[in-house]
Amino acid sequence: MTTKSLNKSFDEKIQNLYDALYEVKEVLDNAEDGELEVMADTLVENVESCLTEEEINIEAIKDHISGFDAL
């Protein structure tokens, strides 16, 4: 698999992950329960934080994939 196709596939799967996350939030929001909506918001924030702010995150993985070209 080329670096370009790996990056494209990774980006698509990450987008699918975000789409699924927001679909879950929408399901919970549709319950029209204030506490559940707050919990859903917190869940989304926590997952987004893990994906973007932890030591191993989306950008770190993309940087590593980009490094394949140097090999």
C-alpha positions, -999 to +999 in steps of 0.1 A: +000+000+000+014+034-009+017+062+016-009+082-003-034+054-003-027+046+033-033+083+043-065+085+022-078+053+038-069+065+073-086+098+067-117+081+055-119+058+085-113+087+109-141+106+092-164+075+096-154+074+132-164+110+137-197+104+118-205+075+140-197+095+171-220+123+161-247+098+152-245+084+187-248+119+201-278+126+180-295+094+192-289+104+228-300+140+221-333+128+206-342+114+240-348+150+250-334+145+284-311+174+295-288+152+316-284+127+288-276+155+264-249+168+288-235+133+291-235+129+253-217+162+249-191+151+274-186+118+257-180+136+223-155+160+240-137+131+256-134+111+224-123+141+204-097+149+231-083+114+229-081+116+191-065+150+189-047+158+222-032+126+236+004+116+229-007+091+203-033+110+182-044+114+147-017+138+137+010+117+152-001+087+132-003+108+100+032+121+106+044+086+111+028+075+079+043+104+060+077+092+073+073+061+052+083+081+021+117+088+037+124+050+040 
